[in-house]
Amino acid sequence: MRIGILLNVMETDVTGQTTHRLAVRCVNAGHEVWLMSTGNFSYDPDDKIRAYARTVPARRYKKVEQFTAALKSKEAKRRWITVDDLDVLLLRNNPSVQSAWAQNAGIHFGRLAMRHGVIVLNDPNGLAKAMNKLYFQTFPEEVRPKAMITRNRSKLKTFARQQGTIVIKPLQGSGGKSVFMVRPEDRPNLNQMIDAVSRDGYVIAQEYLPLAVEGDTRLFVMNGRPLLYKGQYAAFRRIRTGDDIRSNIHAGGKLGPARVDDAMLRLADMVRPRLVEDGMFLVGLDVVGDKLMEINVFSPGGLGSAQKLEKVDFTGAVPAAIEHKVQYMRFMRRNFSNREMATL
């Protein structure tokens, strides 16, 4: 297979992240893998989509660090490739940390590539719906905390009084930035918190889930179902440290083994219809108790963390699933839509 992987910015992506792990696994499986960033697409006069991309020498890489070193070395090939000639294009960029002009690049150019039968994962039209956290509100009410989304201070204050303790955060963003827990004794400072969060747009206020004190669990879903590989679920816990309400690893949280129970599997089953309808191939569900805190459809990370805790390299399931999709498209002479193929 010829696989393209879209990153945010090639030079700043760090060793060990899920995207590089997936690339290594695909290369080791014998596939041709090209990495590109959001600023390197071109729609040319011949009606073709091209991208300035990079690939590594075809050999087996035992560690992701070896792959990353080869990618940055003089051995790596750097040239314009025709995106329309790829079998698969993986959209692994994170719009929330990109400039406005780059946020939709993968979606727009991915749509164009779909015209020529390239399988684009996750589906660009589904990702377009999920460009901010309002997408989360389209999932069943039973799976999510009570929430208010507004820029109106009066409404936010009323919600805080009604709920007792709430969490406020930006509508757009990731990584635990500008997230505040507002307890009854914190309400005198609520104006300042709202100002900090609303600086870049709307504010999400959610009911506080007491079980969040124990952290949350990231559960990976592939093809609409919890990712089960070699008898283990791809999941891990993120445990809060100190008084910080955030459990994100780069915000100070610690890793722990996950316990994937029936309640968690029920949540995954309840959101499956929406994920399948929107063509979401690989997704991360962030779970607290019997509620979802977030659904990450853009470059969900942490497969390496799950591997470390469960002793299973979950990235092995991904190229196998992609291979099946490419085979299906060939068998059926590309008579399936990209959205259907994404979770088939």
C-alpha positions as CSV (number, residue, x, y, z in Angstrom):
1,M,0.0,0.0,0.0
2,R,0.9,3.6,-0.5
3,I,0.0,5.5,2.7
4,G,0.1,9.3,3.3
5,I,0.1,10.7,6.8
6,L,-0.7,14.3,7.5
7,L,1.0,15.9,10.5
8,N,0.8,19.4,11.9
9,V,4.4,20.5,11.3
10,M,7.0,17.9,10.4
11,E,9.9,19.4,12.3
12,T,8.1,19.9,15.6
13,D,6.4,16.5,16.0
14,V,8.1,14.8,18.9
15,T,9.5,11.3,19.0
16,G,7.2,8.7,20.4
17,Q,3.8,10.1,19.6
18,T,1.1,7.9,18.2
19,T,1.4,9.2,14.7
20,H,5.0,8.2,14.4
21,R,4.3,4.9,16.0
22,L,1.6,4.2,13.4
23,A,4.0,5.2,10.6
24,V,6.7,2.9,11.9
25,R,4.3,0.0,12.1
26,C,3.2,0.6,8.5
27,V,6.7,0.8,7.2
28,N,7.7,-2.4,9.1
29,A,4.7,-4.1,7.5
30,G,6.2,-3.4,4.1
31,H,4.1,-0.4,3.1
32,E,5.3,2.8,1.4
33,V,4.7,5.7,3.8
34,W,4.9,9.4,3.1
35,L,4.6,12.0,5.8
36,M,3.5,15.6,5.0
37,S,2.4,18.7,6.9
38,T,-0.6,21.0,6.5
39,G,1.3,23.7,4.6
40,N,2.6,21.4,1.8
41,F,-0.4,20.7,-0.4
42,S,-0.8,21.9,-3.9
43,Y,-3.8,21.7,-6.3
44,D,-2.2,21.7,-9.7
45,P,-3.6,22.7,-13.2
46,D,-3.8,19.1,-14.2
47,D,-6.6,18.6,-11.6
48,K,-4.2,16.6,-9.3
49,I,-3.5,17.1,-5.6
50,R,0.1,16.9,-4.7
51,A,2.1,17.3,-1.5
52,Y,5.7,17.9,-0.7
53,A,6.4,14.8,1.5
54,R,9.1,12.8,3.1
55,T,9.7,9.0,3.4
56,V,12.3,6.8,5.0
57,P,14.5,4.0,3.5
58,A,12.6,0.7,3.3
59,R,14.0,-1.3,6.2
60,R,12.8,-2.6,9.6
61,Y,12.9,0.0,12.4
62,K,13.0,-1.6,15.9
63,K,12.3,1.6,17.7
64,V,10.3,4.7,16.9
65,E,13.5,6.8,17.7
66,Q,15.3,5.1,14.8
67,F,12.4,6.0,12.4
68,T,12.4,9.6,13.6
69,A,16.1,9.9,13.1
70,A,15.9,8.4,9.6
71,L,13.0,10.8,8.8
72,K,15.2,13.8,9.7
73,S,18.4,12.4,8.1
74,K,19.9,12.9,4.6
75,E,18.7,9.3,3.8
76,A,15.1,10.5,3.8
77,K,13.6,11.1,0.4
78,R,11.9,14.5,0.0
79,R,9.8,15.2,-3.1
80,W,6.4,16.1,-4.4
81,I,4.0,13.1,-4.5
82,T,0.6,12.8,-6.2
83,V,-1.8,12.4,-3.3
84,D,-4.4,11.0,-5.8
85,D,-2.2,8.0,-6.3
86,L,-2.2,7.0,-2.6
87,D,-4.3,4.2,-1.4
88,V,-4.9,5.8,2.0
89,L,-4.5,9.3,3.5
90,L,-4.5,9.4,7.3
91,L,-5.4,12.8,8.7
92,R,-3.5,13.1,11.9
93,N,-3.2,16.9,12.3
94,N,-4.7,18.7,15.3
95,P,-6.6,21.9,14.3
96,S,-6.7,23.2,17.8
97,V,-3.0,23.9,17.9
98,Q,-2.7,25.3,14.3
99,S,-3.1,28.7,12.7
100,A,-6.5,29.4,11.3
101,W,-5.4,29.0,7.7
102,A,-4.1,25.5,8.4
103,Q,-6.9,24.1,10.5
104,N,-9.1,22.9,7.6
105,A,-6.3,22.0,5.1
106,G,-6.5,18.3,5.7
107,I,-10.3,18.3,5.4
108,H,-10.4,20.3,2.2
109,F,-7.5,18.6,0.4
110,G,-8.7,15.2,1.7
111,R,-12.1,15.8,0.1
112,L,-10.4,16.4,-3.2
113,A,-8.4,13.2,-2.9
114,M,-11.5,11.2,-2.2
115,R,-12.7,12.0,-5.8
116,H,-10.0,9.7,-7.1
117,G,-10.7,6.8,-4.7
118,V,-8.2,7.6,-2.0
119,I,-9.5,6.3,1.3
120,V,-9.2,9.3,3.7
121,L,-9.3,8.5,7.5
122,N,-11.0,9.9,9.5
123,D,-13.6,10.9,6.9
124,P,-13.1,14.7,6.1
125,N,-16.8,15.5,6.1
126,G,-17.2,13.9,9.5
127,L,-14.1,15.8,10.8
128,A,-15.6,19.1,9.5
129,K,-18.6,18.5,11.8
130,A,-16.2,18.1,14.7
131,M,-14.2,21.3,14.3
132,N,-15.2,22.4,17.8
133,K,-16.6,20.8,21.0
134,L,-20.2,21.5,19.9
135,Y,-19.9,18.2,18.1
136,F,-19.9,16.5,21.5
137,Q,-23.4,17.8,22.1
138,T,-24.7,15.8,19.2
139,F,-24.1,12.5,21.1
140,P,-26.8,11.0,23.3
141,E,-27.6,13.1,26.4
142,E,-27.1,10.0,28.6
143,V,-23.4,9.8,27.8
144,R,-22.3,13.4,28.6
145,P,-22.3,15.7,31.6
146,K,-24.9,18.6,31.8
147,A,-23.4,21.5,30.0
148,M,-24.0,25.1,28.9
149,I,-22.1,26.7,26.0
150,T,-22.3,30.5,25.9
151,R,-20.3,33.8,26.3
152,N,-22.9,35.3,28.5
153,R,-21.7,35.8,32.1
154,S,-25.1,35.9,33.7
155,K,-26.0,32.5,32.2
156,L,-22.7,31.0,33.3
157,K,-23.2,32.3,36.8
158,T,-26.7,30.9,37.0
159,F,-25.4,27.5,35.8
160,A,-22.7,27.6,38.5
161,R,-25.2,28.3,41.2
162,Q,-27.5,25.5,40.0
163,Q,-24.8,22.9,39.7
164,G,-22.7,23.8,42.8
165,T,-19.4,22.9,41.3
166,I,-18.6,23.2,37.6
167,V,-15.7,23.1,35.1
168,I,-15.3,25.7,32.5
169,K,-13.1,25.5,29.4
170,P,-12.8,26.9,25.9
171,L,-15.1,25.6,23.1
172,Q,-12.0,25.1,21.0
173,G,-8.7,23.9,22.4
174,S,-7.0,20.8,23.7
175,G,-4.4,19.5,26.2
176,G,-6.1,20.9,29.3
177,K,-5.4,24.6,28.5
178,S,-7.5,27.2,30.2
179,V,-9.5,24.7,32.2
180,F,-10.9,25.8,35.6
181,M,-12.9,24.1,38.3
182,V,-15.3,26.6,39.9
183,R,-16.4,25.6,43.4
184,P,-19.0,27.6,45.4
185,E,-16.1,29.4,47.2
186,D,-14.5,30.3,43.9
187,R,-17.5,32.2,42.5
188,P,-16.2,35.6,43.5
189,N,-13.4,35.0,40.9
190,L,-15.7,33.6,38.2
191,N,-15.6,36.8,36.2
192,Q,-11.9,36.6,35.8
193,M,-12.1,32.9,34.9
194,I,-14.7,33.6,32.2
195,D,-12.6,36.4,30.8
196,A,-9.6,34.0,30.5
197,V,-11.6,31.3,28.8
198,S,-13.7,33.5,26.6
199,R,-10.8,35.4,25.2
200,D,-10.8,33.2,22.1
201,G,-14.5,32.4,21.8
202,Y,-17.3,30.5,23.5
203,V,-17.1,28.9,26.9
204,I,-18.2,25.4,27.9
205,A,-19.5,25.0,31.4
206,Q,-20.0,21.4,32.5
207,E,-21.3,19.8,35.7
208,Y,-18.4,18.6,37.8
209,L,-18.2,14.8,38.1
210,P,-16.9,13.8,41.5
211,L,-15.2,10.7,40.1
212,A,-12.9,13.0,38.1
213,V,-10.8,13.4,41.2
214,E,-9.5,9.9,40.3
215,G,-8.6,11.0,36.8
216,D,-10.1,9.7,33.5
217,T,-9.6,6.8,31.1
218,R,-8.7,7.1,27.4
219,L,-10.4,4.2,25.5
220,F,-9.5,3.8,21.8
221,V,-12.3,3.0,19.4
222,M,-11.5,1.7,15.8
223,N,-14.1,1.0,13.2
224,G,-16.8,2.1,15.7
225,R,-15.8,-0.5,18.3
226,P,-13.4,-0.5,21.3
227,L,-10.0,-1.5,20.0
228,L,-9.4,-5.0,21.2
229,Y,-6.0,-6.5,20.1
230,K,-4.4,-9.7,21.3
231,G,-7.0,-10.0,24.1
232,Q,-6.4,-6.5,25.5
233,Y,-8.3,-3.2,25.2
234,A,-6.3,-0.2,24.0
235,A,-6.8,2.0,27.0
236,F,-5.0,3.7,29.9
237,R,-5.8,5.9,32.9
238,R,-4.7,9.5,33.4
239,I,-4.5,10.2,37.1
240,R,-4.6,13.7,38.5
241,T,-1.7,14.9,40.7
242,G,-1.9,17.5,43.5
243,D,-4.7,20.1,43.2
244,D,-4.6,20.3,39.4
245,I,-8.0,19.2,38.0
246,R,-6.4,18.3,34.7
247,S,-5.3,14.7,34.1
248,N,-3.7,15.3,30.7
249,I,-0.2,13.8,30.8
250,H,1.6,16.9,29.7
251,A,-0.4,18.9,32.2
252,G,1.0,16.9,35.1
253,G,-1.1,13.8,35.1
254,K,0.3,10.3,35.6
255,L,-0.3,7.1,33.8
256,G,-2.1,4.1,35.3
257,P,-3.6,0.9,33.9
258,A,-7.2,1.1,32.8
259,R,-10.1,-1.1,33.9
260,V,-12.4,-1.4,30.9
261,D,-15.7,-2.5,32.5
262,D,-19.3,-3.0,31.3
263,A,-20.2,0.6,31.9
264,M,-17.4,1.8,29.7
265,L,-18.2,-0.6,27.0
266,R,-21.9,0.5,27.2
267,L,-20.8,4.1,26.6
268,A,-18.8,3.1,23.6
269,D,-21.8,1.2,22.2
270,M,-24.1,4.2,22.7
271,V,-21.8,6.5,20.7
272,R,-21.1,3.9,18.0
273,P,-24.0,4.9,15.7
274,R,-22.8,8.6,15.5
275,L,-19.1,7.6,15.0
276,V,-20.0,5.2,12.2
277,E,-22.4,7.7,10.6
278,D,-19.6,10.3,10.5
279,G,-16.9,7.9,9.2
280,M,-14.7,8.1,12.3
281,F,-12.1,5.3,11.9
282,L,-9.8,5.9,15.0
283,V,-11.2,7.8,18.0
284,G,-10.2,8.4,21.6
285,L,-13.0,8.4,24.2
286,D,-12.2,10.1,27.5
287,V,-14.3,8.5,30.3
288,V,-15.1,9.4,33.9
289,G,-17.4,7.0,35.7
290,D,-20.4,6.4,33.4
291,K,-19.9,9.6,31.4
292,L,-17.8,10.8,28.5
293,M,-15.8,13.9,29.1
294,E,-14.6,14.3,25.6
295,I,-14.4,12.5,22.2
296,N,-11.1,13.0,20.4
297,V,-11.5,12.5,16.7
298,F,-8.5,14.5,15.6
299,S,-5.2,12.6,16.0
300,P,-6.1,10.8,19.3
301,G,-2.9,10.0,21.1
302,G,-1.7,7.6,23.7
303,L,-1.4,4.3,22.0
304,G,2.2,4.2,23.3
305,S,0.9,4.7,26.8
306,A,-1.6,1.9,26.4
307,Q,1.2,-0.3,25.0
308,K,3.5,0.5,28.0
309,L,0.8,-0.5,30.5
310,E,-0.8,-3.5,28.7
311,K,2.4,-4.9,27.1
312,V,0.6,-5.0,23.7
313,D,1.7,-3.0,20.6
314,F,-1.8,-1.8,19.6
315,T,-0.5,0.0,16.5
316,G,-0.4,-3.4,14.9
317,A,-4.2,-3.4,14.6
318,V,-4.2,-0.2,12.5
319,P,-2.4,-1.2,9.3
320,A,-4.2,-4.6,9.3
321,A,-7.6,-2.7,9.4
322,I,-6.4,-0.3,6.6
323,E,-5.3,-3.2,4.5
324,H,-8.8,-4.7,4.7
325,K,-10.3,-1.4,3.6
326,V,-8.0,-1.2,0.5
327,Q,-8.8,-4.8,-0.4
328,Y,-12.6,-4.1,-0.1
329,M,-12.3,-1.1,-2.4
330,R,-10.5,-3.1,-5.0
331,F,-13.0,-6.0,-4.7
332,M,-15.9,-3.7,-5.0
333,R,-14.3,-1.5,-7.7
334,R,-14.5,1.5,-5.4
335,N,-18.3,1.5,-5.2
336,F,-18.3,2.4,-1.5
337,S,-18.4,5.9,-0.2
338,N,-15.4,7.1,1.9
339,R,-17.7,7.5,4.9
340,E,-18.8,3.9,4.7
341,M,-15.3,2.6,4.1
342,A,-13.9,4.5,7.1
343,T,-15.6,2.1,9.6
344,L,-16.1,-1.0,7.5
